[in-house]
Amino acid sequence: MLVAIVCGIGVVLANQSMLSVQKFGLNFWRTEIWDPVAGEFGAFPFIWGTLYSSVLALLIATPIALGIAVFISELCPATLRQPLVFITELLAAIPSIVYGLWGIFVLVPAVRAVETSLPDAMRQLPLFSGPPLGLGMLSAALILAIMVIPFISSISREVLKSVPAAQCEGAYALGATRFEAIRAALFYARTGIVGAVMLGFGRALGETMAVTMVIGNNPKVSMSLFAPQYTMAAVIANEFAEATSSLYLSSLVELGLVLLVVGLLLNIVARTLMLRVTQRRFGGGE
């Protein structure tokens, strides 16, 4: 039933985006012009913004999420373990719009203060150039990182729990320290951890409201962490109700189709990796 629903959604999106596909072809993904008045639509700025913000978020979130998972699984006192698990998972239940409001009132001013405090020489570098608005790629990446940490840490914690006790016991028997035993457990669970990170990546790619509120929504490709940019989910949310022409609407639907396909592929790969961990766990114990 679920497979049929997903396939149905894909068919509808593919059908509704056919006008854009026929008119622009592959140029839709290569060009940077997004001009609804002139009827010219190029998705590259949105692809860039989506991938850039998601990759930055993973670079920030992954070490923190793994640290949380390792602490709760291996180092945390038993009395604190369940409260910490509850608090971590509670972050995943906070609505996206709440994260966005927090980003506007707390995160954006903090990023603006950091930007204005940088030396002029550093602000001349492409990575740190841009107007001191606080709205931009860095704010979006930080808020995405906070939002994906609970997902990555929760799945990583479950993966670490699936590591056979014999792995750690064998490490201790060979004279390993506690740190070395934990590192051995992480190495054993590496496939599942990669799957957890990929699920977090899929979550970051499709995030809409929180990112829309802090990224600045400017369809320009830039390497700068402080420059306002745009994502595919954000442009769909902002402009779908304003799409007055069939071509405009079809172009937005094509963006949605790509998000659906990418999200499905990431989830399939991540679930496959998680299944390999489970099979190896039970197969290795025989």
Solvent accessible surface area in square Angstrom, and as a share of the most:
residue,aa,sasa,rsa
1,M,182,0.81
2,L,140,0.70
3,V,114,0.65
4,A,65,0.50
5,I,81,0.41
6,V,51,0.29
7,C,74,0.45
8,G,35,0.33
9,I,82,0.42
10,G,17,0.16
11,V,103,0.59
12,V,87,0.50
13,L,39,0.19
14,A,35,0.27
15,N,99,0.51
16,Q,92,0.41
17,S,1,0.01
18,M,82,0.37
19,L,83,0.42
20,S,0,0.00
21,V,60,0.34
22,Q,134,0.59
23,K,116,0.49
24,F,27,0.11
25,G,31,0.29
26,L,127,0.63
27,N,75,0.39
28,F,0,0.00
29,W,55,0.19
30,R,153,0.56
31,T,55,0.32
32,E,92,0.41
33,I,111,0.56
34,W,30,0.10
35,D,52,0.27
36,P,52,0.33
37,V,151,0.87
38,A,67,0.52
39,G,19,0.18
40,E,83,0.37
41,F,5,0.02
42,G,0,0.00
43,A,0,0.00
44,F,67,0.28
45,P,2,0.01
46,F,0,0.00
47,I,34,0.17
48,W,66,0.23
49,G,0,0.00
50,T,2,0.01
51,L,80,0.40
52,Y,28,0.11
53,S,1,0.01
54,S,1,0.00
55,V,68,0.39
56,L,31,0.16
57,A,0,0.00
58,L,25,0.13
59,L,120,0.60
60,I,56,0.28
61,A,0,0.00
62,T,28,0.16
63,P,86,0.54
64,I,86,0.43
65,A,0,0.00
66,L,42,0.21
67,G,40,0.38
68,I,49,0.25
69,A,0,0.00
70,V,19,0.11
71,F,83,0.34
72,I,3,0.01
73,S,28,0.18
74,E,49,0.22
75,L,75,0.37
76,C,5,0.03
77,P,72,0.45
78,A,80,0.62
79,T,120,0.69
80,L,90,0.45
81,R,85,0.31
82,Q,126,0.56
83,P,64,0.40
84,L,55,0.27
85,V,17,0.10
86,F,127,0.53
87,I,99,0.50
88,T,12,0.07
89,E,78,0.35
90,L,90,0.45
91,L,61,0.30
92,A,40,0.31
93,A,74,0.58
94,I,56,0.28
95,P,76,0.48
96,S,28,0.18
97,I,76,0.39
98,V,69,0.40
99,Y,15,0.06
100,G,0,0.00
101,L,82,0.41
102,W,99,0.35
103,G,0,0.00
104,I,63,0.32
105,F,149,0.62
106,V,76,0.44
107,L,17,0.08
108,V,6,0.03
109,P,52,0.32
110,A,51,0.40
111,V,7,0.04
112,R,94,0.34
113,A,59,0.46
114,V,78,0.45
115,E,0,0.00
116,T,76,0.44
117,S,86,0.55
118,L,34,0.17
119,P,82,0.51
120,D,109,0.56
121,A,81,0.63
122,M,72,0.32
123,R,57,0.21
124,Q,141,0.63
125,L,92,0.46
126,P,98,0.61
127,L,67,0.34
128,F,47,0.19
129,S,39,0.25
130,G,27,0.26
131,P,61,0.39
132,P,58,0.36
133,L,83,0.41
134,G,3,0.03
135,L,62,0.31
136,G,2,0.02
137,M,0,0.00
138,L,34,0.17
139,S,1,0.00
140,A,0,0.00
141,A,0,0.00
142,L,49,0.24
143,I,0,0.00
144,L,3,0.01
145,A,2,0.01
146,I,53,0.27
147,M,4,0.02
148,V,1,0.00
149,I,17,0.09
150,P,2,0.01
151,F,64,0.27
152,I,0,0.00
153,S,0,0.00
154,S,26,0.17
155,I,35,0.18
156,S,0,0.00
157,R,12,0.04
158,E,86,0.39
159,V,3,0.02
160,L,8,0.04
161,K,128,0.54
162,S,16,0.10
163,V,17,0.10
164,P,37,0.24
165,A,70,0.54
166,A,68,0.53
167,Q,73,0.32
168,C,28,0.17
169,E,110,0.49
170,G,31,0.30
171,A,14,0.11
172,Y,107,0.41
173,A,88,0.68
174,L,161,0.80
175,G,63,0.60
176,A,26,0.20
177,T,80,0.46
178,R,132,0.48
179,F,142,0.59
180,E,66,0.30
181,A,1,0.01
182,I,19,0.10
183,R,139,0.51
184,A,38,0.29
185,A,2,0.01
186,L,49,0.24
187,F,133,0.56
188,Y,33,0.12
189,A,1,0.01
190,R,106,0.39
191,T,21,0.12
192,G,0,0.00
193,I,16,0.08
194,V,76,0.44
195,G,0,0.00
196,A,0,0.00
197,V,31,0.18
198,M,44,0.19
199,L,21,0.10
200,G,0,0.00
201,F,35,0.15
202,G,16,0.16
203,R,78,0.29
204,A,4,0.03
205,L,8,0.04
206,G,41,0.39
207,E,11,0.05
208,T,36,0.21
209,M,80,0.36
210,A,0,0.00
211,V,1,0.01
212,T,14,0.08
213,M,40,0.18
214,V,0,0.00
215,I,0,0.00
216,G,27,0.26
217,N,49,0.25
218,N,55,0.28
219,P,39,0.24
220,K,128,0.54
221,V,52,0.30
222,S,31,0.20
223,M,105,0.47
224,S,2,0.01
225,L,24,0.12
226,F,8,0.03
227,A,13,0.10
228,P,20,0.13
229,Q,1,0.00
230,Y,12,0.05
231,T,6,0.03
232,M,9,0.04
233,A,7,0.05
234,A,0,0.00
235,V,0,0.00
236,I,38,0.19
237,A,52,0.40
238,N,54,0.28
239,E,26,0.11
240,F,100,0.41
241,A,103,0.80
242,E,110,0.49
243,A,22,0.17
244,T,133,0.77
245,S,53,0.34
246,S,80,0.52
247,L,27,0.14
248,Y,14,0.05
249,L,63,0.31
250,S,3,0.02
251,S,0,0.00
252,L,1,0.00
253,V,15,0.09
254,E,7,0.03
255,L,0,0.00
256,G,16,0.15
257,L,36,0.18
258,V,39,0.22
259,L,31,0.15
260,L,43,0.21
261,V,69,0.39
262,V,50,0.29
263,G,19,0.18
264,L,66,0.33
265,L,103,0.51
266,L,21,0.10
267,N,57,0.29
268,I,104,0.53
269,V,66,0.38
270,A,0,0.00
271,R,147,0.54
272,T,69,0.40
273,L,27,0.14
274,M,41,0.18
275,L,100,0.50
276,R,140,0.51
277,V,7,0.04
278,T,62,0.36
279,Q,109,0.48
280,R,83,0.30
281,R,101,0.37
282,F,125,0.52
283,G,43,0.41
284,G,60,0.58
285,G,69,0.67
286,E,184,0.82
